[in-house]
Amino acid sequence: MEASIIKIGNSKGLRLPKTILDKYHIKDKVELILKNGYLIIKPVKTPRQGWEKAFEEMRRKEDDKLLIDDIFEDEIFEE
Protein backbone atom coordinates (compact mmCIF):
# COMPACT_ATOMS: atom_id res chain seq x y z
CA MET A 1 0.00 0.00 0.00
CA GLU A 2 1.26 3.47 -0.82
CA ALA A 3 0.39 6.62 1.08
CA SER A 4 1.16 10.21 0.21
CA ILE A 5 3.01 12.64 2.44
CA ILE A 6 0.86 15.76 2.77
CA LYS A 7 1.61 19.32 3.85
CA ILE A 8 0.22 20.28 7.27
CA GLY A 9 1.13 23.88 8.06
CA ASN A 10 4.94 24.12 8.08
CA SER A 11 5.23 20.35 8.59
CA LYS A 12 4.35 17.28 6.62
CA GLY A 13 2.23 14.34 7.65
CA LEU A 14 1.09 10.90 6.67
CA ARG A 15 -2.64 10.35 6.23
CA LEU A 16 -3.83 6.89 7.26
CA PRO A 17 -7.03 5.47 5.80
CA LYS A 18 -9.96 4.94 8.19
CA THR A 19 -9.89 1.20 7.50
CA ILE A 20 -6.34 0.96 8.88
CA LEU A 21 -7.19 3.15 11.88
CA ASP A 22 -10.16 0.91 12.69
CA LYS A 23 -8.41 -2.40 12.03
CA TYR A 24 -5.44 -1.60 14.30
CA HIS A 25 -7.43 0.38 16.89
CA ILE A 26 -5.41 3.55 16.35
CA LYS A 27 -6.98 6.43 18.26
CA ASP A 28 -4.97 9.58 19.05
CA LYS A 29 -1.34 8.48 19.31
CA VAL A 30 1.06 6.11 17.60
CA GLU A 31 4.58 5.01 18.43
CA LEU A 32 7.14 5.50 15.65
CA ILE A 33 9.92 2.90 15.57
CA LEU A 34 12.90 3.16 13.24
CA LYS A 35 14.40 -0.31 12.72
CA ASN A 36 16.68 -1.67 10.01
CA GLY A 37 15.79 1.13 7.59
CA TYR A 38 12.04 0.75 8.14
CA LEU A 39 9.55 3.03 9.84
CA ILE A 40 7.11 1.04 11.97
CA ILE A 41 3.90 2.74 13.09
CA LYS A 42 2.52 1.05 16.19
CA PRO A 43 -0.68 1.96 18.05
CA VAL A 44 -0.15 3.20 21.60
CA LYS A 45 -2.12 1.00 23.96
CA THR A 46 -3.64 2.40 27.09
CA PRO A 47 -2.00 0.81 30.15
CA ARG A 48 -4.39 -1.26 32.21
CA GLN A 49 -7.01 -1.10 29.49
CA GLY A 50 -9.78 -3.57 30.30
CA TRP A 51 -8.62 -4.16 33.89
CA GLU A 52 -11.87 -2.86 35.40
CA LYS A 53 -13.91 -5.37 33.42
CA ALA A 54 -11.46 -8.19 34.24
CA PHE A 55 -11.56 -7.37 37.97
CA GLU A 56 -15.35 -7.28 37.94
CA GLU A 57 -15.37 -10.70 36.25
CA MET A 58 -12.95 -12.03 38.90
CA ARG A 59 -15.20 -10.69 41.66
CA ARG A 60 -18.26 -12.26 40.07
CA LYS A 61 -16.50 -15.64 39.92
CA GLU A 62 -15.18 -15.14 43.49
CA ASP A 63 -11.65 -15.47 42.12
CA ASP A 64 -10.42 -12.28 43.80
CA LYS A 65 -9.10 -13.79 47.04
CA LEU A 66 -5.57 -13.15 48.32
CA LEU A 67 -3.08 -15.85 47.37
CA ILE A 68 -1.02 -15.22 50.51
CA ASP A 69 -1.93 -13.59 53.81
CA ASP A 70 -1.09 -9.91 53.91
CA ILE A 71 -0.01 -10.25 57.57
CA PHE A 72 2.39 -12.99 58.59
CA GLU A 73 2.34 -14.61 62.04
CA ASP A 74 6.01 -13.81 62.68
CA GLU A 75 5.74 -10.07 61.93
CA ILE A 76 6.66 -7.70 64.75
CA PHE A 77 4.75 -4.41 64.81
CA GLU A 78 6.19 -2.90 68.03
CA GLU A 79 9.33 -1.49 66.34
N, C-alpha and C positions, 0 to 999 in steps of 0.2 A: 504494500500500500504506500502510496506517495502522499505527502501533505505539503502544502505551501507554507513558506515563512511569510508572515504578513507584518505590515508596519502598524505599530501601536504607539502613537505619540512619537517620542524620540527613540523608542526601542523597537524591537521586533519580537514577534511571538509565533507560536505554533498553535493552530486551531485544530482541536480534536473533534471528530464527528460524535454526535450524540450517542450513536450505537456503541462506540468504544467507551465513552464515559459511563453508560449504563452497564455494559457487560463487565467492566472491571471496577465498578462501584467507585468511580472517581468523583469526589465532591468538590472541595475547595482547594486542596493542596495535593501536590505530588512530590515525590522525592526524585531528584535527578542523580543518576549514577553514571559516571564515566568509567568504562571498563574495556580494556583491550581495543580501543578505537571506536567503541560503540557508546551511544547515549541510551541509557535505559530509563524509561519513565515508569515509576512505580507509585501506585496509590498509597497515600499516607493513611494508615489504619488508626482508628481511635483506640488508645490504650483502654483496656478493661471493657471494651464494647461487648455488650451482651451479658455481662456479669450479673446484672440485676435480675434478669430473667433466669439465668442459671441458678442463682442463689434461691430464688423463689421456688424453682423446681426441686432443689435439694430440700428445702423446708417442707414442701408438700409431701415428699417421699420420706420425710424424717431421716434424711441422710446428712444432717447438719450438726451432728454431735462431735464433740472434741475427740481427737484420736488419742491424746494423752492428757492427763490432769494438768490444769494450769497452776496448781499448787502441789508441791511435792512434800511428802511426810518429813523429810530430813531438812527442810528449809528453816533457817533461823531468822526471825523477824525483829529481834530485840537489838540489833546492831545499830 
